[in-house]
């Protein structure tokens, strides 16, 4: 699957192997199967397990993906679990 944010992700100078693994685990055809419309609660432990990274690496990757516009965060529930969707496209101008 390819879409504008997917292509932009692989040209981003800030990607790391853990961020790639987390991003790929969140793709529509993968284990966690996010999409562009329906927000899904994403538990850090589930992301870490699906991406085969440490919990700390998953936390870092999720925060980075939200901060850089590859994931859209729709809020957190009472337990602090993020509700996210994939971003179809990323903003053209991002602050460094």
C-alpha positions as CSV (number, residue, x, y, z in Angstrom):
1,X,0.0,0.0,0.0
2,X,1.2,3.5,-0.8
3,X,-0.1,6.9,0.0
4,X,1.5,10.4,0.3
5,X,2.4,10.1,4.1
6,X,3.8,6.6,3.5
7,X,6.2,7.9,0.8
8,X,7.2,10.9,2.8
9,X,8.0,8.8,5.9
10,X,10.8,6.9,4.1
11,X,12.5,10.2,3.0
12,X,12.3,11.7,6.5
13,X,15.8,12.1,8.0
14,X,14.6,11.4,11.5
15,X,13.5,7.8,10.9
16,X,15.2,5.0,12.8
17,X,14.8,1.2,12.6
18,X,12.4,1.2,15.6
19,X,10.3,4.0,14.1
20,X,10.1,2.1,10.8
21,X,9.1,-1.1,12.6
22,X,6.4,0.7,14.5
23,X,5.1,2.6,11.5
24,X,5.0,-0.6,9.4
25,X,3.1,-2.5,12.2
26,X,0.4,0.2,12.1
27,X,-0.3,-0.1,8.3
28,X,-3.8,-1.3,7.2
29,X,-2.5,-4.7,6.0
30,X,-0.6,-5.4,9.2
31,X,-1.4,-6.7,12.7
32,X,-2.7,-3.4,14.2
33,X,-4.4,-2.4,11.0
34,X,-5.0,1.4,11.4
35,X,-6.9,3.3,8.7
36,X,-7.4,7.0,7.8
37,X,-10.9,7.4,9.2
38,X,-11.7,5.3,12.2
39,X,-9.7,6.2,15.4
40,X,-8.3,3.2,17.1
41,X,-7.1,2.9,20.7
42,X,-3.4,1.9,20.5
43,X,-1.8,0.3,23.6
44,X,2.0,0.8,23.8
45,X,2.5,-2.8,24.8
46,X,0.5,-4.1,21.7
47,X,2.5,-1.8,19.4
48,X,5.8,-3.0,20.9
49,X,4.9,-6.6,20.5
50,X,3.6,-6.2,16.9
51,X,6.7,-4.2,15.9
52,X,9.1,-6.4,17.9
53,X,10.6,-3.4,19.7
54,X,11.0,-2.5,23.4
55,X,8.2,-0.6,25.1
56,X,10.4,2.5,25.3
57,X,11.2,2.4,21.6
58,X,7.4,2.1,20.9
59,X,6.6,5.1,23.1
60,X,9.3,7.1,21.4
61,X,8.2,6.0,17.9
62,X,4.5,6.8,18.6
63,X,5.3,10.2,20.0
64,X,7.6,10.9,17.0
65,X,5.0,9.7,14.5
66,X,2.3,12.0,16.0
67,X,4.7,15.0,16.3
68,X,5.8,14.6,12.7
69,X,2.3,14.2,11.3
70,X,2.4,10.5,10.3
71,X,-0.3,9.6,12.9
72,X,-3.2,11.8,13.9
73,X,-4.0,11.6,17.6
74,X,-7.6,12.0,18.5
75,X,-7.2,12.1,22.2
76,X,-6.5,9.8,25.1
77,X,-8.9,7.9,27.3
78,X,-9.0,8.0,31.1
79,X,-6.1,5.5,31.2
80,X,-3.9,7.5,28.9
81,X,-4.3,5.2,25.9
82,X,-3.9,7.1,22.6
83,X,-6.7,7.0,19.9
84,X,-5.1,7.5,16.5
85,X,-5.6,7.2,12.7
86,X,-3.0,7.1,10.0
87,X,-2.4,10.5,8.3
88,X,-3.0,10.3,4.6
89,X,-0.6,13.1,3.9
90,X,1.8,15.1,6.1
91,X,2.0,18.9,6.3
92,X,4.4,20.3,3.7
93,X,6.2,22.7,6.1
94,X,7.1,21.2,9.4
95,X,9.0,23.0,12.1
96,X,12.3,21.4,13.0
